[in-house]
């Protein structure tokens, strides 16, 4: 499987988080929702996942400095 460059992943994560903040404060305008859907789709394709939560986790694990053996997010408790 091809892997996205860490800079691309960081950019997508930042975009998604910024859009989520804007969407929460602007009652989720149609433009913000559409852009969030587009970024979420790109993250899913880039990480080989099917939902945004898994995509965000996978993307963060592919970033420099990530602890690849740390699965605490996946197994709380």
N, CA and C atoms as an extended XYZ file, in Angstrom:
231
Properties=species:S:1:pos:R:3:atomname:S:1:resname:S:1:resid:I:1 pbc="F F F"
N         0.843       -1.178        0.000 N   UNK     1
C         0.000        0.000        0.000 CA  UNK     1
C         0.889        1.243        0.000 C   UNK     1
N         0.510        2.214       -0.800 N   UNK     2
C         1.207        3.493       -0.799 CA  UNK     2
C         0.866        4.247        0.474 C   UNK     2
N         1.848        4.995        0.960 N   UNK     3
C         1.609        5.774        2.171 CA  UNK     3
C         1.764        7.254        1.850 C   UNK     3
N         0.874        8.048        2.386 N   UNK     4
C         0.933        9.497        2.179 CA  UNK     4
C         2.131       10.067        2.922 C   UNK     4
N         2.679       11.117        2.391 N   UNK     5
C         3.798       11.802        3.026 CA  UNK     5
C         3.321       12.400        4.349 C   UNK     5
N         4.146       12.339        5.393 N   UNK     6
C         3.747       12.882        6.696 CA  UNK     6
C         3.298       14.348        6.650 C   UNK     6
N         3.896       15.146        5.784 N   UNK     7
C         3.486       16.552        5.682 CA  UNK     7
C         2.050       16.646        5.169 C   UNK     7
N         1.706       15.791        4.221 N   UNK     8
C         0.343       15.774        3.693 CA  UNK     8
C        -0.632       15.354        4.788 C   UNK     8
N        -0.280       14.314        5.531 N   UNK     9
C        -1.143       13.851        6.612 CA  UNK     9
C        -1.329       14.923        7.675 C   UNK     9
N        -0.243       15.584        8.066 N   UNK    10
C        -0.332       16.643        9.074 CA  UNK    10
C        -1.254       17.747        8.583 C   UNK    10
N        -1.135       18.110        7.311 N   UNK    11
C        -1.984       19.147        6.739 CA  UNK    11
C        -3.451       18.738        6.768 C   UNK    11
N        -3.735       17.506        6.412 N   UNK    12
C        -5.117       17.026        6.413 CA  UNK    12
C        -5.695       16.985        7.826 C   UNK    12
N        -4.910       16.535        8.781 N   UNK    13
C        -5.365       16.515       10.176 CA  UNK    13
C        -5.668       17.932       10.644 C   UNK    13
N        -4.751       18.850       10.363 N   UNK    14
C        -4.951       20.250       10.766 CA  UNK    14
C        -6.199       20.835       10.124 C   UNK    14
N        -6.394       20.557        8.830 N   UNK    15
C        -7.585       21.053        8.139 CA  UNK    15
C        -8.858       20.499        8.769 C   UNK    15
N        -8.861       19.199        9.040 N   UNK    16
C       -10.059       18.575        9.610 CA  UNK    16
C       -10.377       19.162       10.980 C   UNK    16
N        -9.365       19.311       11.814 N   UNK    17
C        -9.582       19.861       13.153 CA  UNK    17
C       -10.053       21.310       13.089 C   UNK    17
N        -9.491       22.100       12.181 N   UNK    18
C        -9.917       23.499       12.032 CA  UNK    18
C       -11.356       23.571       11.543 C   UNK    18
N       -11.700       22.734       10.579 N   UNK    19
C       -13.067       22.723       10.067 CA  UNK    19
C       -14.056       22.257       11.126 C   UNK    19
N       -13.644       21.301       11.945 N   UNK    20
C       -14.513       20.839       13.030 CA  UNK    20
C       -14.788       21.972       14.013 C   UNK    20
N       -13.768       22.764       14.310 N   UNK    21
C       -13.939       23.899       15.222 CA  UNK    21
C       -14.850       24.956       14.600 C   UNK    21
N       -14.658       25.240       13.324 N   UNK    22
C       -15.492       26.227       12.633 CA  UNK    22
C       -16.929       25.716       12.544 C   UNK    22
N       -17.078       24.457       12.216 N   UNK    23
C       -18.415       23.875       12.108 CA  UNK    23
C       -19.176       23.924       13.406 C   UNK    23
N       -18.472       23.711       14.512 N   UNK    24
C       -19.123       23.755       15.816 CA  UNK    24
C       -19.559       25.170       16.173 C   UNK    24
N       -18.773       26.153       15.761 N   UNK    25
C       -19.100       27.528       16.121 CA  UNK    25
C       -20.050       28.201       15.134 C   UNK    25
N       -20.187       27.650       13.944 N   UNK    26
C       -21.069       28.252       12.929 CA  UNK    26
C       -22.247       27.344       12.590 C   UNK    26
N       -22.644       26.526       13.516 N   UNK    27
C       -23.801       25.635       13.335 CA  UNK    27
C       -23.688       24.763       12.091 C   UNK    27
N       -22.454       24.465       11.684 N   UNK    28
C       -22.226       23.527       10.585 CA  UNK    28
C       -22.811       23.952        9.256 C   UNK    28
N       -22.323       25.048        8.725 N   UNK    29
C       -22.811       25.507        7.422 CA  UNK    29
C       -22.575       24.422        6.372 C   UNK    29
N       -23.332       24.503        5.301 N   UNK    30
C       -23.225       23.496        4.238 CA  UNK    30
C       -21.826       23.457        3.634 C   UNK    30
N       -21.203       24.621        3.467 N   UNK    31
C       -19.851       24.660        2.897 CA  UNK    31
C       -18.844       24.000        3.826 C   UNK    31
N       -18.959       24.262        5.117 N   UNK    32
C       -18.033       23.665        6.083 CA  UNK    32
C       -18.238       22.160        6.129 C   UNK    32
N       -19.494       21.718        6.161 N   UNK    33
C       -19.768       20.270        6.181 CA  UNK    33
C       -19.214       19.584        4.942 C   UNK    33
N       -19.397       20.202        3.776 N   UNK    34
C       -18.894       19.603        2.536 CA  UNK    34
C       -17.376       19.516        2.552 C   UNK    34
N       -16.721       20.568        2.989 N   UNK    35
C       -15.250       20.559        3.047 CA  UNK    35
C       -14.765       19.523        4.060 C   UNK    35
N       -15.454       19.415        5.198 N   UNK    36
C       -15.098       18.383        6.182 CA  UNK    36
C       -15.242       16.990        5.581 C   UNK    36
N       -16.330       16.769        4.854 N   UNK    37
C       -16.523       15.471        4.199 CA  UNK    37
C       -15.415       15.187        3.197 C   UNK    37
N       -15.014       16.200        2.451 N   UNK    38
C       -13.934       16.032        1.472 CA  UNK    38
C       -12.613       15.685        2.152 C   UNK    38
N       -12.291       16.401        3.224 N   UNK    39
C       -11.035       16.148        3.946 CA  UNK    39
C       -11.096       14.775        4.615 C   UNK    39
N       -12.236       14.430        5.195 N   UNK    40
C       -12.390       13.117        5.830 CA  UNK    40
C       -12.193       12.004        4.806 C   UNK    40
N       -12.787       12.155        3.629 N   UNK    41
C       -12.632       11.162        2.568 CA  UNK    41
C       -11.161       11.019        2.179 C   UNK    41
N       -10.488       12.148        2.010 N   UNK    42
C        -9.069       12.117        1.626 CA  UNK    42
C        -8.231       11.450        2.703 C   UNK    42
N        -8.535       11.735        3.963 N   UNK    43
C        -7.817       11.071        5.063 CA  UNK    43
C        -8.055        9.562        5.035 C   UNK    43
N        -9.285        9.156        4.806 N   UNK    44
C        -9.592        7.723        4.767 CA  UNK    44
C        -8.848        7.033        3.619 C   UNK    44
N        -8.869        7.646        2.458 N   UNK    45
C        -8.161        7.067        1.313 CA  UNK    45
C        -6.659        7.032        1.585 C   UNK    45
N        -6.138        8.094        2.170 N   UNK    46
C        -4.698        8.195        2.429 CA  UNK    46
C        -4.209        7.197        3.463 C   UNK    46
N        -5.105        6.763        4.342 N   UNK    47
C        -4.702        5.852        5.416 CA  UNK    47
C        -5.254        4.444        5.246 C   UNK    47
N        -6.062        4.231        4.212 N   UNK    48
C        -6.632        2.902        3.982 CA  UNK    48
C        -7.675        2.512        5.014 C   UNK    48
N        -8.405        3.501        5.515 N   UNK    49
C        -9.441        3.245        6.519 CA  UNK    49
C       -10.807        3.606        5.949 C   UNK    49
N       -11.861        3.320        6.738 N   UNK    50
C       -13.222        3.557        6.249 CA  UNK    50
C       -13.988        4.603        7.045 C   UNK    50
N       -13.462        5.059        8.179 N   UNK    51
C       -14.166        6.110        8.914 CA  UNK    51
C       -13.149        7.114        9.454 C   UNK    51
N       -13.636        8.296        9.741 N   UNK    52
C       -12.739        9.391       10.089 CA  UNK    52
C       -11.992        9.142       11.400 C   UNK    52
N       -12.611        8.509       12.372 N   UNK    53
C       -11.907        8.250       13.628 CA  UNK    53
C       -10.696        7.340       13.410 C   UNK    53
N       -10.901        6.280       12.658 N   UNK    54
C        -9.789        5.373       12.352 CA  UNK    54
C        -8.745        6.076       11.492 C   UNK    54
N        -9.198        6.919       10.573 N   UNK    55
C        -8.268        7.644        9.704 CA  UNK    55
C        -7.390        8.599       10.508 C   UNK    55
N        -7.982        9.302       11.459 N   UNK    56
C        -7.203       10.229       12.288 CA  UNK    56
C        -6.171        9.481       13.121 C   UNK    56
N        -6.559        8.353       13.692 N   UNK    57
C        -5.620        7.548       14.486 CA  UNK    57
C        -4.485        7.043       13.600 C   UNK    57
N        -4.842        6.487       12.451 N   UNK    58
C        -3.824        5.954       11.535 CA  UNK    58
C        -2.891        7.060       11.054 C   UNK    58
N        -3.447        8.210       10.709 N   UNK    59
C        -2.627        9.322       10.218 CA  UNK    59
C        -1.664        9.786       11.297 C   UNK    59
N        -2.144        9.919       12.518 N   UNK    60
C        -1.268       10.371       13.618 CA  UNK    60
C        -0.152        9.368       13.887 C   UNK    60
N        -0.449        8.089       13.730 N   UNK    61
C         0.584        7.064       13.952 CA  UNK    61
C         1.638        7.071       12.862 C   UNK    61
N         1.325        7.648       11.708 N   UNK    62
C         2.293        7.704       10.614 CA  UNK    62
C         3.153        8.961       10.655 C   UNK    62
N         2.857        9.862       11.580 N   UNK    63
C         3.630       11.098       11.677 CA  UNK    63
C         4.958       10.858       12.369 C   UNK    63
N         5.970       11.653       12.039 N   UNK    64
C         7.261       11.526       12.720 CA  UNK    64
C         7.074       11.724       14.225 C   UNK    64
N         7.733       10.901       14.989 N   UNK    65
C         7.662       10.999       16.439 CA  UNK    65
C         6.532       10.189       17.044 C   UNK    65
N         5.678        9.610       16.209 N   UNK    66
C         4.590        8.784       16.723 CA  UNK    66
C         5.174        7.503       17.276 C   UNK    66
N         4.548        7.007       18.302 N   UNK    67
C         4.990        5.736       18.883 CA  UNK    67
C         4.169        4.619       18.247 C   UNK    67
N         4.739        3.921       17.269 N   UNK    68
C         3.961        2.938       16.512 CA  UNK    68
C         3.443        1.772       17.341 C   UNK    68
N         4.049        1.489       18.470 N   UNK    69
C         3.587        0.375       19.289 CA  UNK    69
C         2.602        0.808       20.363 C   UNK    69
N         2.310        2.094       20.442 N   UNK    70
C         1.380        2.614       21.431 CA  UNK    70
C        -0.037        2.463       20.909 C   UNK    70
N        -0.774        1.523       21.467 N   UNK    71
C        -2.165        1.329       21.055 CA  UNK    71
C        -3.135        1.748       22.147 C   UNK    71
N        -2.683        2.638       23.042 N   UNK    72
C        -3.520        3.046       24.163 CA  UNK    72
C        -4.802        3.715       23.698 C   UNK    72
N        -4.781        4.371       22.546 N   UNK    73
C        -5.983        5.010       22.018 CA  UNK    73
C        -6.987        3.945       21.603 C   UNK    73
N        -6.476        2.830       21.124 N   UNK    74
C        -7.352        1.771       20.645 CA  UNK    74
C        -7.845        0.875       21.764 C   UNK    74
N        -7.106        0.775       22.869 N   UNK    75
C        -7.445       -0.097       23.987 CA  UNK    75
C        -7.441        0.683       25.297 C   UNK    75
N        -8.434        1.571       25.505 N   UNK    76
C        -8.447        2.329       26.751 CA  UNK    76
C        -8.675        1.411       27.948 C   UNK    76
N        -8.008        1.749       29.021 N   UNK    77
C        -8.245        1.011       30.258 CA  UNK    77
C        -7.295       -0.037       30.477 C   UNK    77
